[in-house]
Amino acid sequence: MDTICAISTPPGTGGIAVARISGPSAIDIVQNIWKGKDLTGVKSHTAHLGMIVDTDDGNEPLDQAVATVFRNPASFTGDDVVELAVHGSTYIQSALINLLIRRGCRLAEPGEFTRRAFAAGKMDLAEAEGVADVIASTSRAAHRVAMSQMRGVFSRKLETLRDQLVDLAALLELELDFSEEDVEFADRERLRTLAAETLETVTRLADSFATGNAIRHGIPVAIVGRPNAGKSSILNMLLGDNRAIVSDIPGTTRDTIEDTATIEGYTYRFIDTAGLRHTDDTIENLGINRTWEKTAKARIILWVLSPDTTGATDDADTPDRLSIEELYQTLRETMPEDGRLLTIVNKTDLNTPEETAALSARLQKLTGAAPLHLSATLDHPDSLRKAIHKLSAETLADASDVIVANSRHYEALHNAIAPLTRVLDALQPTPYPLPSDLIAQDVRESIHHLSTITGAITAPDILTTIFSRFCIGK
């Protein structure tokens, strides 16, 4: 195996940059450009101050550095590793890497350090992907899920499932070895219980992907309502910026506008949508159709109303107006089953208390919950943000539990459900029991799909695809 090197800190100028060198010749190569304590004799996990020198240029000093030595096998990659902390000049970083390459290193490929850790058995594939997710996490919730995966919580859960299935397969295949004696080694009731528990756990993990994906990429929140209800002002209020154009002209927003904000450690993806009404305008209708598409995928819907756009007591005064009841019914039919609706009465500064109270009473009777009153242009966003976060807490599982946030893992879990379902059906006493060899085949298929998650069974092209998404130096 050759020795690789790369800058592990982000590109650009900074106070400190770290170069990582890993491989059988890592310590010897660094010693050739090092002026200070002899690194070939130091203990593992020790740091030493010295000078990096260019021996090709009369021992010209390049930079003062701290060398941290990690000896195999007690290192990240399982090989000898040296990390050189230097000043963050882009020139120093470039010159250091060139110097290491001239001494026998090869520039690392994206994710190659982590791939070597996987190959050395330092971590399984799911844990390695957790490393990439930790680096990419942009919120406390996403970081918590990624850390759980990197620490092996998900892998241990999968290992338990796989062990159960292996036991199940072993009992079934033992029967096959003694098929001529018509011996039944496996208690069918125990097998049914085991298969049911395994299927339930795999299904629950697969179902958690919707939550994990929302945590990782941002919880989608659709802002919907009639034209001029103040949807764009609500978006600007939540973002603390004039992201959307605000106008009193109906139909100003004709397409969706999206941006993100972090609330209580969770990333939310807010989507301002076109106003909902009857219209013959082709372009506006395209925007309205997109509104319903976004509503169908949102976990939280902010339904924004105001007395000046609803007519708190009469909805029939303009032909293009959708009634409140019609809008509510369509929202309930369109939004996902696990979605949450927050009704907002906006423009409290522009309407009379009587108008606001009449609309509020009508909405509470319709939805069964009191709406939130606010002025998007005057009020502080805290009350709205707290209400949104409270709703999301009802739809998101506790991040301390195992949550699947990786689409590859979800696909493998989903693929394992069908054969597990067949196993459970085949173990039923009626209409007639299936032979053990057919059941065992489905058990083996389930084991295969689960094993691809941790890398126990992995094709080389899958490894290449996964680690190519890592940054260089990791």
C-alpha positions in Angstrom: 0.0 0.0 0.0 1.3 3.4 -0.9 1.4 6.5 1.3 -1.1 9.3 0.7 -1.3 12.9 1.7 -3.7 15.8 1.6 -4.7 19.1 3.3 -7.5 18.1 5.7 -8.6 21.6 6.6 -10.9 23.7 4.3 -9.3 25.3 1.3 -8.2 28.9 1.5 -6.2 31.1 4.0 -6.6 30.5 7.7 -4.8 30.6 11.0 -3.9 26.9 10.8 -3.9 24.3 8.1 -3.5 20.6 8.7 -1.8 18.1 6.3 -2.6 14.5 6.8 -0.1 11.7 5.8 -1.1 8.1 6.0 0.6 4.9 4.9 3.5 2.5 5.7 6.1 5.2 5.0 4.3 8.2 6.5 6.6 8.7 9.5 9.8 8.2 7.4 8.7 10.6 4.7 7.9 13.3 7.2 11.2 12.7 9.0 13.0 13.5 5.7 11.6 17.0 5.8 11.6 17.5 9.6 14.0 19.4 11.8 13.3 18.6 15.4 12.8 15.5 17.5 13.3 12.3 15.6 9.8 11.2 14.8 10.7 7.6 14.0 11.3 6.9 17.7 8.4 8.8 19.3 5.4 7.2 20.9 2.0 7.1 19.3 -0.5 9.9 19.9 2.2 12.5 20.8 2.7 16.0 19.4 6.1 17.6 18.7 7.1 21.1 17.7 9.7 21.4 14.9 10.5 22.9 11.5 9.6 21.7 8.0 12.6 22.2 5.7 13.1 21.7 2.0 16.1 19.4 1.7 16.2 20.0 -2.0 16.9 23.7 -1.4 19.7 23.6 1.1 17.4 22.8 4.1 15.5 26.1 3.5 12.9 26.4 6.2 9.3 26.3 5.0 7.4 26.8 8.2 7.3 26.0 11.9 4.9 23.1 12.5 3.4 20.7 15.1 3.7 17.0 14.1 1.2 14.6 15.7 2.1 11.0 15.3 -0.4 8.1 15.3 1.2 4.6 15.0 -0.6 1.7 13.4 -2.9 0.1 14.3 -4.1 2.8 16.7 -4.9 5.4 14.1 -7.9 6.5 12.1 -6.8 4.6 9.0 -5.1 1.7 10.7 -1.8 2.7 9.1 0.9 5.0 10.4 -0.5 8.6 10.3 1.2 12.0 10.8 -0.7 15.2 10.9 1.3 18.4 10.3 -0.3 21.6 11.6 1.2 24.6 9.8 0.3 28.3 9.3 -2.7 28.6 7.0 -1.0 30.4 4.1 -2.1 29.0 0.7 1.6 29.1 -0.4 2.7 27.1 2.6 0.0 24.5 2.1 0.8 24.1 -1.6 4.6 23.9 -1.0 4.1 21.4 1.8 2.0 19.0 -0.3 4.5 19.4 -3.3 7.4 18.6 -0.9 5.6 15.5 0.5 4.8 14.2 -3.1 8.5 14.7 -4.1 9.4 12.5 -1.0 7.2 9.6 -2.1 3.6 10.5 -1.1 0.6 10.4 -3.5 -2.1 12.9 -3.4 -5.2 11.3 -1.7 -8.4 10.9 -3.6 -11.7 12.1 -2.1 -12.6 10.1 0.9 -9.5 7.9 0.7 -8.5 8.2 4.3 -12.0 7.1 5.4 -12.0 4.3 2.8 -8.8 3.0 4.3 -10.3 3.1 7.7 -13.2 1.0 6.4 -10.9 -1.4 4.7 -8.9 -1.8 7.9 -12.1 -2.6 9.9 -11.9 0.6 11.9 -15.5 1.3 11.0 -18.3 -0.2 8.9 -19.7 1.5 5.8 -22.7 3.0 7.6 -20.3 4.6 10.2 -18.1 5.8 7.4 -21.0 7.5 5.8 -21.8 9.0 9.2 -18.4 10.8 9.1 -19.4 12.5 5.8 -22.8 13.4 7.3 -21.2 14.9 10.4 -19.0 17.1 8.2 -22.0 18.1 6.1 -24.4 18.8 9.0 -25.8 22.3 9.1 -28.0 22.1 12.2 -27.9 20.6 15.7 -30.5 18.1 14.8 -28.7 16.9 11.7 -25.5 16.8 13.6 -27.1 14.6 16.3 -28.4 12.1 13.8 -25.1 12.0 12.0 -23.1 11.5 15.2 -25.4 8.6 16.2 -24.7 6.9 12.9 -20.9 7.6 13.1 -20.8 6.2 16.7 -22.3 2.9 15.4 -25.8 3.1 17.0 -27.5 2.3 13.6 -24.9 -0.4 12.8 -25.5 -2.1 16.2 -29.3 -2.1 15.5 -28.6 -3.7 12.1 -26.2 -6.2 13.5 -28.9 -7.4 16.0 -31.4 -7.7 13.1 -28.9 -9.6 11.0 -28.0 -12.0 13.8 -31.7 -12.8 14.3 -32.1 -13.5 10.6 -28.9 -15.6 10.6 -30.3 -17.7 13.5 -33.6 -18.0 11.6 -31.8 -19.2 8.4 -29.6 -21.6 10.3 -32.6 -23.4 11.8 -34.4 -23.6 8.5 -31.3 -24.8 6.6 -30.6 -27.4 9.3 -34.0 -28.9 8.6 -33.0 -29.1 4.9 -29.9 -31.2 5.8 -32.2 -33.7 7.5 -35.1 -33.4 5.1 -35.3 -37.1 4.5 -35.8 -37.8 8.2 -38.7 -35.3 8.2 -37.3 -33.6 11.2 -38.4 -30.1 12.3 -35.7 -28.4 14.3 -37.3 -24.9 14.3 -40.3 -24.1 16.5 -42.6 -22.5 13.9 -44.2 -20.2 16.6 -40.8 -19.0 17.6 -39.9 -18.4 14.0 -43.1 -16.4 13.4 -42.4 -14.3 16.4 -38.8 -13.6 15.3 -39.9 -12.8 11.8 -42.6 -10.5 12.9 -40.3 -8.6 15.3 -37.6 -8.3 12.6 -40.1 -7.0 10.0 -41.6 -4.5 12.5 -38.1 -3.1 13.2 -37.0 -2.9 9.6 -40.3 -1.2 8.6 -40.0 1.3 11.5 -36.4 2.1 10.4 -37.5 2.6 6.8 -40.4 4.8 7.8 -38.0 7.0 9.8 -36.4 8.1 6.5 -39.0 10.8 6.0 -38.0 12.3 9.3 -34.3 11.8 8.7 -34.5 13.4 5.3 -36.4 16.4 6.7 -33.8 16.8 9.5 -30.9 16.5 7.0 -32.2 18.8 4.3 -34.6 21.1 6.1 -38.2 20.6 7.3 -40.4 21.8 4.5 -42.9 24.5 5.6 -45.4 25.7 3.0 -46.9 29.2 3.4 -50.3 29.2 1.7 -53.4 31.3 1.4 -55.3 33.7 -0.8 -53.6 36.5 -2.7 -52.6 39.5 -0.5 -53.0 37.6 2.7 -49.5 38.5 3.6 -47.7 35.2 2.8 -44.6 36.9 1.5 -44.5 39.2 4.5 -44.6 36.1 6.7 -41.6 34.6 4.8 -39.6 37.8 5.2 -40.6 37.9 8.9 -39.3 34.4 9.5 -36.1 34.9 7.6 -35.4 38.4 9.0 -34.8 39.6 5.4 -36.7 41.0 2.5 -36.4 37.7 0.5 -39.8 38.0 -1.2 -41.4 41.0 -3.0 -44.3 42.4 -1.0 -47.1 44.2 -2.9 -50.8 44.9 -2.6 -51.3 43.8 -6.2 -53.0 40.4 -6.2 -51.0 37.6 -7.8 -47.5 39.2 -7.3 -46.1 35.9 -6.2 -46.6 33.5 -9.2 -44.0 30.9 -8.4 -42.6 29.4 -5.2 -39.8 31.1 -3.3 -37.7 29.0 -0.9 -35.2 29.8 1.8 -34.0 28.3 5.0 -33.7 29.3 8.6 -32.7 27.5 11.8 -35.1 27.4 14.8 -34.2 25.6 18.0 -31.5 23.6 16.3 -33.6 22.4 13.4 -33.3 23.7 9.8 -36.6 24.7 8.2 -37.1 25.2 4.5 -39.8 27.9 4.1 -41.7 28.0 0.8 -43.7 31.1 -0.1 -46.4 30.1 -2.7 -48.7 31.7 -5.2 -52.0 33.0 -3.9 -55.0 30.6 -4.2 -58.0 31.7 -6.1 -60.0 31.1 -9.3 -58.2 32.6 -12.3 -58.0 32.2 -16.1 -54.4 33.4 -16.2 -52.3 30.5 -17.5 -49.1 31.6 -15.8 -50.8 32.2 -12.4 -52.5 28.8 -12.7 -49.1 27.2 -13.1 -48.1 28.9 -9.8 -51.2 27.7 -8.1 -50.7 24.1 -9.2 -47.1 24.3 -7.7 -48.7 25.6 -4.5 -50.7 22.4 -4.2 -47.6 20.3 -5.1 -45.6 22.0 -2.3 -48.4 21.6 0.1 -48.6 17.8 -0.6 -44.9 17.5 0.4 -44.8 19.9 3.4 -44.6 18.6 6.9 -46.0 22.0 8.2 -48.5 24.3 6.4 -48.9 27.9 7.5 -52.4 28.9 6.3 -52.3 32.7 6.3 -55.6 34.7 6.3 -56.6 38.3 7.0 -60.1 39.9 7.2 -59.4 42.3 4.2 -58.8 39.3 1.9 -61.5 36.9 3.2 -64.5 39.0 4.2 -64.9 37.7 7.7 -68.6 37.1 7.2 -69.1 36.9 3.4 -66.9 35.1 0.8 -69.2 35.6 -2.2 -68.4 39.3 -2.9 -65.8 38.5 -5.7 -66.2 35.7 -8.3 -62.5 34.6 -8.1 -62.6 34.1 -4.3 -62.3 30.6 -2.8 -64.4 30.3 0.4 -62.6 29.6 3.7 -64.4 26.3 4.0 -63.4 25.3 0.4 -59.8 26.2 1.0 -59.7 24.3 4.3 -61.2 21.2 2.8 -58.7 21.2 -0.1 -55.8 21.8 2.3 -56.8 18.8 4.4 -57.2 16.6 1.4 -53.8 17.7 -0.1 -51.5 17.9 2.9 -49.6 14.7 3.9 -51.2 12.4 6.5 -48.5 13.3 9.1 -48.5 17.0 8.2 -49.5 19.8 10.6 -51.6 22.9 9.9 -51.0 26.2 11.6 -53.7 28.9 11.0 -52.5 32.5 11.1 -54.7 35.6 11.2 -52.4 38.3 9.7 -52.5 42.1 9.5 -53.8 42.7 13.0 -52.5 46.2 12.7 -54.6 47.0 9.6 -58.0 45.5 10.6 -60.4 46.3 13.4 -60.5 44.1 16.5 -64.1 43.2 15.6 -63.0 42.0 12.1 -60.1 40.0 13.5 -62.3 38.5 16.3 -65.0 37.5 13.7 -62.4 35.7 11.5 -60.8 34.1 14.4 -64.1 32.6 15.7 -64.9 31.3 12.3 -61.5 29.6 11.9 -61.6 28.1 15.4 -65.0 26.6 14.6 -63.8 25.2 11.3 -60.4 23.9 12.3 -61.0 23.1 16.0 -58.0 25.2 17.1 -57.5 28.9 17.8 -55.5 30.7 15.1 -52.3 32.6 15.8 -52.8 36.4 15.6 -49.9 38.6 14.3 -48.8 41.5 12.2 -46.0 40.3 9.9 -44.7 43.8 9.4 -44.7 44.9 13.0 -44.5 41.8 15.4 -41.3 40.0 16.4 -41.1 36.5 14.8 -40.5 34.7 18.1 -44.1 33.6 18.7 -44.5 32.3 15.2 -41.2 30.5 15.3 -42.1 28.8 18.7 -45.5 27.7 17.2 -43.7 26.2 14.2 -41.2 24.4 16.3 -43.9 23.0 18.6 -45.7 21.6 15.5 -42.5 20.0 14.2 -41.9 18.4 17.5 -45.2 16.5 17.0 -44.1 15.2 13.6 -40.5 14.4 14.2 -39.3 11.4 16.1 -36.9 11.9 19.0 -33.4 12.2 17.4 -32.0 10.2 20.3 -33.6 7.1 18.6 -32.2 5.5 15.5 -33.3 7.6 12.5 -32.4 6.8 8.9 -31.2 9.8 6.9 -29.4 8.2 4.1 -31.2 7.3 0.9 -29.0 4.3 0.2 -29.8 2.9 3.7 -33.5 3.5 3.1 -33.4 1.7 -0.3 -31.8 -1.4 1.4 -34.3 -1.4 4.2 -37.2 -1.0 1.8 -35.8 -3.9 -0.3 -35.6 -6.1 2.8 -39.3 -5.6 3.7 -40.8 -7.7 0.8 -38.8 -10.9 1.5 -39.4 -10.5 5.2 -43.1 -10.2 4.5 -43.0 -13.4 2.5 -41.2 -15.2 5.3 -43.8 -14.2 7.8 -46.6 -15.2 5.5 -44.9 -18.5 4.7 -44.6 -19.3 8.4 -48.4 -19.0 9.0 -50.1 -22.4 9.6 -52.8 -21.6 7.0 -53.6 -22.1 4.2 -50.6 -24.5 4.1 -47.0 -24.3 5.2 -44.3 -23.7 2.7 -41.2 -25.8 2.5 -38.2 -24.7 4.5 -36.0 -24.1 1.4 -38.3 -21.5 0.0 -38.5 -19.7 3.3 -34.7 -19.9 3.8 -34.2 -18.2 0.4 -36.3 -15.2 1.4 -34.4 -15.0 4.7 -31.1 -15.0 2.9 -32.3 -12.2 0.6 -33.3 -10.1 3.6 -29.8 -10.7 5.1 -28.2 -9.6 1.9 -30.1 -6.3 1.7 -29.3 -5.4 5.4 -25.7 -6.4 4.9 -25.2 -3.9 2.1 -25.8 -1.1 4.6 -22.8 -1.8 6.8 -20.6 -3.1 4.0 -20.6 -6.7 5.0 -21.7 -7.3 1.3 -20.6 -4.5 -1.0 -19.7 -4.2 -4.6 -16.6 -2.2 -5.4 -18.5 0.3 -7.6 -20.7 1.1 -4.7 -17.7 1.9 -2.5 -16.3 4.1 -5.2 -19.5 6.0 -5.5 -19.9 6.5 -1.8 -16.3 7.7 -1.0 -16.1 9.9 -4.1 -18.6 12.2 -2.3 -16.2 12.8 0.6 -13.9 15.8 0.6 -10.2 15.4 -0.1 -8.3 15.0 3.1 -11.1 12.9 4.7 
